[in-house]
Amino acid sequence: MKSVRLLTAILALCFFEAVQAQPRQILEEVAAVVGENVILKSEWEVEYLQVKDQYPDFKGDLKCEILNQLVLQKLLLHKAELDSIEISEEMVDYELDRKIVYFTAQIGDEARLEKYLGKSIIEYKEEMKPKLKQQMQVQEVQKVMLDAVKVTPTEVKKYFDKIPNDSLPLFGTEVELGQIVMVPKPNQLAKDYAYETLKKYREDILAGRRDFELTAKSFSEDPGSAANGGELGYFKRGQMVSAFEAMAFKLKPDSVSPIIETQYGYHILKLIDRKGEKINVRHILIKPTIITKDLQNTEKFLNDLIALIKIDSISFCKAASKYSEDEMTKANCGFFTDPNVGANRIEIELLDQDVVLQVQKMKPGEFSKPTPIQNPDGSTAYRILYLKSETKPHRANLREDYQKIQAFALEQKKQEAMAEWAEKFKKNVYIHVEPGYTDCKEMKRWIKTN
């Protein structure tokens, strides 16, 4: 935990350090220097404030350990600079856009995010771009260095055998749990009606009888853009579903697209502006109406699918891979994974509460009934759960917890590899830590002695 995992946490959290940091004074106090890279006291303080709540049981001086990790981060950055590791502007822009989209979704909309940041998103991106580029350089050095590190079964056992019995971790109730999620499909009559409705809007817009923006505000069924007259804001390739994106990037200014179909329904688009590789469009979405019969058909299909799985006509893995519409789980045969170690067995407390309530009524080997759930866009989907196995609270053991112990052993080996590299590499790098910050044991490794 003290090395790879904490360094990862620091790299992930510092994207928003400028939000929480106090305005910097003209003269900053330097905590350490690594090569040509400086660690400011204010930078250190911000990282500590962001990380401390995640590690309430940290053994040792967390603040000092964070400075230790910041020195290591700057050492990795120095390595990246020496090796001329370049991160393209496109990659940095893509990552910035991805982060902004994520945090916009968390906070509500771009206006609220800008209020929270205290500046426009464009200004904030420009401010954070150099810092994010450095982070990506560090991550690339880490990746090259640590991807080749593996652990053998023998090493896993040796790691486990060294743990004192009274120090073995206690795991709560864990489950191997799969799901298949399906979105009800509209019938052909509903699809035809939606298509014809949008066709009429398009004809009126082209004839000048309707205004695209006002029509979007009044009739578009995309709640995220309708209030803005269908405007989506600037986006790049790879950020929209393929059919929508392909049409959007073909459009000429002020032209109205033909009708296209995506999984969300039928759309028409109008290009507002193009800036380099980014475009801004309006769209109008009309969704085919889902009727009770469509819901019943989906529920029946899932019940029939359960019956086929029970008689081994199809495996759960194949059924999930073929039919499930939950992208997070279908690639893993429909099973949830522990986000910390990637294992298929996951502690029940990490699952959503509505899933937990269903699982508590199930026995290993059982399926839940098809249950309606709400998608983020407000539409209805149906889900079945499959409880493959359940493990009661227990002390860690190799038989039940091999994947987790393997992950712990691998992390320790990566920590050792990183420490070994740093010990060798630092010999030819200028490292200076201000005297007031050298007392804690975590910093002793960086103090050069003659």
C-alpha positions in Angstrom: 0.0 0.0 0.0 2.8 2.4 0.8 4.2 2.5 -2.7 2.4 1.6 -5.9 -1.2 2.0 -4.6 -0.5 5.3 -2.8 1.4 6.7 -5.8 -1.6 5.7 -8.0 -4.0 7.5 -5.6 -1.9 10.7 -5.7 -1.7 10.6 -9.5 -5.5 10.1 -9.7 -6.5 12.8 -7.2 -4.2 15.6 -8.1 -6.2 16.4 -11.3 -8.4 18.6 -9.1 -5.7 20.0 -6.8 -6.2 23.5 -8.2 -9.8 23.4 -7.0 -9.0 22.9 -3.4 -5.7 24.7 -3.2 -5.5 28.1 -1.6 -4.2 30.9 -3.8 -0.5 30.6 -4.0 1.8 33.4 -2.7 4.4 35.0 -5.0 7.2 33.3 -3.1 6.6 29.6 -2.5 8.4 27.4 0.0 10.2 24.5 -1.6 10.0 21.1 0.1 12.3 19.2 -2.3 14.0 19.2 -5.7 14.5 16.2 -7.9 16.6 16.9 -11.0 15.0 20.1 -12.4 11.6 19.3 -10.9 10.5 21.1 -7.8 8.1 20.0 -5.1 6.4 22.9 -3.4 5.2 22.8 0.1 1.7 23.9 -1.1 1.6 21.0 -3.5 2.5 18.6 -0.8 -0.2 20.0 1.5 -2.9 19.7 -1.1 -2.0 16.1 -1.8 -2.1 15.3 1.9 -5.6 16.9 2.3 -6.9 14.9 -0.7 -5.5 11.5 0.3 -5.7 11.5 4.1 -9.4 10.5 4.3 -8.7 7.4 2.2 -6.1 6.1 4.6 -7.4 6.6 8.1 -5.6 3.5 9.4 -2.2 4.2 7.8 0.7 2.9 9.9 3.3 5.6 10.1 3.5 9.3 9.2 1.1 9.7 6.2 2.1 13.2 5.4 5.8 12.2 5.3 4.9 9.2 3.2 3.1 11.4 0.7 6.3 13.6 0.4 8.2 10.4 -0.2 5.8 9.4 -3.0 6.0 12.9 -4.5 9.8 12.6 -4.7 9.4 9.2 -6.3 6.9 10.7 -8.8 9.4 13.4 -9.7 12.1 10.8 -10.1 9.9 8.9 -12.5 9.3 12.2 -14.3 13.0 12.8 -14.6 13.4 9.3 -16.1 10.6 10.1 -18.6 12.4 13.3 -19.6 15.7 11.5 -20.0 14.1 8.8 -22.1 12.2 11.4 -24.2 8.9 9.8 -23.5 6.4 11.9 -25.4 2.7 12.1 -24.8 0.8 13.5 -27.9 -1.3 16.6 -27.5 -4.2 14.5 -28.8 -3.8 11.9 -26.0 -3.7 14.7 -23.4 -6.7 16.4 -24.9 -8.6 13.2 -24.9 -7.8 12.4 -21.3 -8.8 16.0 -20.3 -12.1 15.7 -22.1 -12.8 12.3 -20.5 -12.1 13.7 -17.1 -14.3 16.8 -17.7 -17.2 14.6 -19.0 -16.9 12.4 -15.9 -16.9 15.3 -13.4 -19.6 17.1 -15.3 -21.8 14.1 -14.9 -20.9 13.9 -11.2 -21.7 17.6 -10.5 -24.7 18.0 -12.8 -23.8 20.1 -15.7 -21.0 22.3 -17.1 -22.3 25.5 -15.6 -22.2 24.0 -12.1 -18.7 22.6 -12.8 -17.5 26.0 -13.9 -19.0 27.6 -10.8 -17.2 25.0 -8.6 -13.9 25.6 -10.5 -14.2 29.3 -10.3 -13.2 29.6 -14.0 -14.4 28.4 -17.4 -13.7 24.8 -18.4 -11.5 26.1 -21.3 -9.4 28.1 -18.8 -9.2 25.1 -16.4 -8.1 22.8 -19.2 -5.3 25.1 -20.3 -4.2 25.3 -16.6 -4.2 21.6 -16.0 -2.8 20.4 -19.4 0.9 20.6 -18.5 0.3 18.8 -15.2 -1.8 16.1 -16.8 0.9 15.6 -19.4 3.5 15.0 -16.7 1.2 12.6 -14.9 0.7 10.6 -18.2 4.5 10.5 -18.7 5.0 9.1 -15.1 2.3 6.5 -15.7 4.0 5.5 -19.0 7.3 5.0 -17.2 5.6 3.0 -14.5 3.8 0.9 -17.1 7.0 0.0 -18.9 8.8 -0.7 -15.7 6.1 -2.8 -13.9 4.1 -4.6 -16.6 6.7 -7.3 -16.9 6.5 -8.0 -13.2 4.7 -11.3 -12.6 4.3 -13.7 -9.7 4.4 -17.5 -9.9 2.1 -19.8 -7.8 5.2 -20.6 -5.7 5.8 -16.9 -5.0 2.1 -16.5 -4.0 2.4 -19.4 -1.5 5.6 -18.0 -0.1 4.0 -14.6 0.4 1.0 -16.1 2.1 3.1 -18.4 4.4 5.0 -15.3 5.7 1.8 -13.7 7.0 1.4 -14.4 10.7 -1.9 -16.2 11.5 -3.1 -13.3 13.6 -2.4 -10.8 10.8 -4.3 -12.6 8.1 -6.9 -10.3 6.6 -10.6 -10.8 7.5 -12.9 -10.9 4.5 -16.6 -10.2 4.8 -19.3 -12.1 3.0 -18.2 -12.5 -0.6 -20.1 -13.7 -3.7 -19.5 -14.8 -7.2 -22.4 -13.0 -8.8 -23.3 -12.6 -12.5 -26.0 -10.6 -14.2 -27.7 -10.3 -17.6 -29.2 -6.9 -18.4 -31.5 -6.4 -21.4 -33.3 -3.3 -22.6 -36.8 -3.9 -24.0 -37.0 -3.4 -27.7 -39.8 -1.4 -29.3 -42.1 -3.1 -31.8 -42.1 -2.2 -35.5 -45.2 -0.1 -35.3 -43.7 2.1 -32.6 -40.5 2.4 -34.6 -42.4 3.4 -37.7 -44.4 6.0 -35.9 -41.2 7.6 -34.3 -39.5 7.6 -37.7 -42.4 9.3 -39.5 -42.8 11.9 -36.7 -39.1 12.9 -37.0 -39.4 12.8 -40.8 -42.2 15.4 -40.7 -40.1 17.6 -38.3 -37.2 17.4 -40.7 -39.3 18.2 -43.8 -40.8 21.3 -41.9 -37.3 22.4 -40.9 -35.9 22.2 -44.4 -39.0 24.0 -45.8 -38.5 26.8 -43.3 -41.8 26.1 -41.4 -39.9 25.1 -38.2 -36.8 26.2 -36.5 -34.4 23.4 -35.6 -33.5 24.8 -32.1 -37.1 25.5 -31.1 -38.2 22.1 -32.3 -35.4 20.4 -30.3 -36.5 22.4 -27.2 -40.2 21.4 -27.7 -40.0 17.8 -28.9 -36.5 16.2 -28.6 -36.5 13.3 -26.1 -32.8 13.7 -25.1 -33.2 15.4 -21.7 -29.6 16.3 -21.5 -29.7 18.6 -24.6 -33.3 19.5 -25.3 -33.3 22.5 -22.9 -30.3 23.8 -24.9 -32.0 23.5 -28.2 -30.4 20.2 -28.9 -26.9 21.5 -28.6 -24.3 18.9 -27.4 -21.2 21.0 -27.0 -17.8 20.3 -28.6 -16.7 16.7 -28.9 -14.1 14.7 -30.7 -14.1 11.4 -32.5 -14.5 8.4 -30.2 -16.9 10.2 -27.8 -20.2 9.4 -29.4 -21.9 6.2 -30.7 -20.5 5.2 -34.1 -23.5 5.9 -36.3 -24.1 9.3 -34.7 -20.5 10.3 -34.9 -20.0 9.2 -38.5 -22.9 11.4 -39.6 -21.9 14.4 -37.4 -18.4 14.6 -38.9 -19.8 14.5 -42.5 -22.0 17.5 -42.0 -21.4 20.9 -43.6 -22.3 24.1 -41.6 -26.0 24.7 -41.1 -26.9 21.5 -43.1 -29.5 19.1 -41.6 -28.6 15.4 -41.7 -30.8 12.6 -43.0 -32.5 10.5 -40.2 -30.1 8.1 -38.5 -30.9 5.3 -36.1 -28.9 4.5 -32.9 -29.7 2.4 -29.9 -31.4 5.5 -28.4 -33.8 6.0 -31.2 -34.0 8.2 -34.3 -32.0 11.4 -34.8 -31.5 14.4 -37.1 -28.4 16.6 -36.7 -27.3 20.1 -37.5 -23.7 21.3 -37.5 -23.1 24.4 -35.4 -19.4 24.8 -35.6 -16.1 23.0 -36.2 -12.8 23.8 -34.4 -10.0 21.6 -35.7 -10.8 18.0 -34.7 -13.8 19.0 -32.6 -17.4 19.8 -33.6 -20.5 21.1 -32.0 -23.9 20.0 -33.2 -27.6 20.1 -32.4 -29.7 17.1 -32.6 -33.4 16.1 -32.2 -34.0 12.6 -30.8 -37.4 10.8 -31.1 -37.6 7.5 -29.2 -40.0 4.7 -30.2 -42.5 4.2 -27.4 -42.0 1.1 -25.3 -45.4 -0.5 -24.5 -46.4 -3.0 -21.9 -46.1 -5.9 -24.4 -42.5 -5.0 -25.1 -41.7 -5.2 -21.4 -43.5 -8.6 -21.2 -41.6 -9.9 -24.2 -38.3 -9.0 -22.5 -39.3 -10.6 -19.2 -40.4 -13.8 -21.0 -37.2 -13.9 -23.0 -35.1 -13.8 -19.8 -37.2 -16.4 -18.1 -36.8 -18.7 -21.1 -33.0 -18.0 -21.1 -32.8 -19.0 -17.4 -34.6 -22.3 -18.3 -32.0 -22.9 -21.1 -29.1 -22.2 -18.8 -30.5 -24.6 -16.1 -30.7 -27.5 -18.6 -27.2 -26.7 -20.0 -28.5 -25.7 -23.4 -26.4 -22.6 -23.1 -23.8 -21.6 -20.5 -24.4 -18.5 -18.3 -21.1 -17.1 -19.7 -22.2 -17.4 -23.3 -25.7 -16.1 -22.5 -24.3 -13.0 -20.8 -21.7 -12.4 -23.6 -24.4 -12.7 -26.3 -27.4 -11.0 -24.8 -26.4 -8.7 -21.9 -26.3 -5.0 -22.6 -24.3 -4.1 -19.5 -20.8 -3.4 -20.9 -19.0 -3.5 -17.6 -19.9 -7.1 -16.8 -20.7 -8.8 -20.2 -16.9 -8.9 -21.1 -16.3 -10.9 -17.9 -19.0 -13.6 -18.7 -21.5 -11.4 -16.9 -19.8 -11.5 -13.5 -19.0 -8.6 -11.2 -15.4 -8.1 -10.3 -13.7 -6.7 -7.2 -12.4 -3.2 -8.3 -9.4 -3.5 -6.0 -7.9 -6.7 -7.2 -9.9 -7.8 -10.2 -11.1 -11.0 -8.7 -14.5 -12.5 -9.6 -15.4 -13.0 -5.9 -16.5 -9.6 -4.6 -17.4 -8.5 -1.1 -21.1 -7.9 -0.9 -20.7 -4.5 0.6 -19.2 -3.3 -2.7 -22.4 -4.0 -4.6 -25.3 -1.6 -5.1 -27.9 -1.8 -2.3 -30.7 -2.9 -4.7 -28.4 -5.8 -5.8 -27.6 -6.7 -2.2 -31.3 -6.9 -1.3 -31.9 -9.4 -4.0 -28.8 -11.5 -3.3 -29.8 -11.8 0.4 -32.9 -13.7 -0.8 -30.9 -16.1 -3.0 -29.0 -19.3 -2.4 -25.9 -20.4 -4.4 -26.9 -21.7 -7.8 -30.1 -19.7 -7.9 -31.3 -17.1 -10.4 -33.4 -14.1 -9.5 -36.6 -13.3 -11.4 -36.3 -10.7 -14.2 -36.5 -7.4 -12.4 -37.0 -3.9 -13.9 -34.3 -1.4 -13.2 -33.8 2.2 -14.4 -31.0 3.1 -16.7 -29.1 6.5 -16.3 -31.2 7.9 -19.2 -34.4 7.1 -17.4 -35.4 4.1 -19.6 -36.3 0.7 -18.2 -34.2 -2.4 -18.5 -34.6 -5.9 -17.0 -32.0 -7.7 -15.0 -31.5 -11.3 -13.9 -28.9 -12.2 -11.2 -27.0 -15.5 -10.9 -25.5 -16.3 -7.5 -22.8 -18.8 -8.4 -21.3 -19.1 -4.9 -21.2 -17.4 -1.5 -18.4 -17.3 1.0 -19.2 -16.4 4.6 -16.9 -14.0 6.6 -13.5 -15.7 7.1 -9.8 -15.3 7.6 -7.9 -15.3 4.3 -6.9 -18.7 2.9 -5.3 -19.9 -0.3 -8.2 -22.1 -1.3 -10.9 -19.5 -1.3 -8.9 -16.3 -1.7 -6.1 -17.2 -4.2 -6.9 -14.4 -6.6 -6.8 -11.7 -3.9 -3.6 -13.1 -2.3 -2.1 -13.3 -5.8 -2.9 -9.6 -6.3 -1.4 -8.7 -2.9 1.8 -10.7 -3.7 2.0 -9.0 -7.1 1.7 -5.6 -5.6 4.4 -6.3 -3.1 6.7 -7.6 -5.9 6.0 -4.4 -7.8 6.8 -2.3 -4.8 10.1 -4.1 -4.4 10.9 -3.7 -8.1 10.1 0.1 -7.9 12.3 0.5 -4.8 15.2 -1.4 -6.4 15.0 0.8 -9.5 14.8 4.0 -7.4 17.8 3.0 -5.3 19.9 2.6 -8.4 18.6 5.5 -10.5 18.8 8.1 -7.8 22.6 7.8 -7.6 22.9 9.9 -10.7 20.1 12.4 -10.0 20.3 15.6 -8.0 17.9 15.2 -5.0 17.7 17.8 -2.3 15.2 17.7 0.5 14.9 20.9 2.7 16.3 20.2 6.2 13.0 20.8 7.9 11.5 17.8 6.1 14.2 15.1 6.5 13.4 13.9 10.0 10.8 11.2 9.3 12.0 7.7 8.4 10.1 7.7 5.1 12.5 10.4 3.7 15.8 8.7 4.8 16.0 6.9 1.5 16.5 10.2 -0.4 19.2 11.7 1.8 22.6 11.1 0.2 25.5 10.5 2.6 29.1 10.9 1.7 
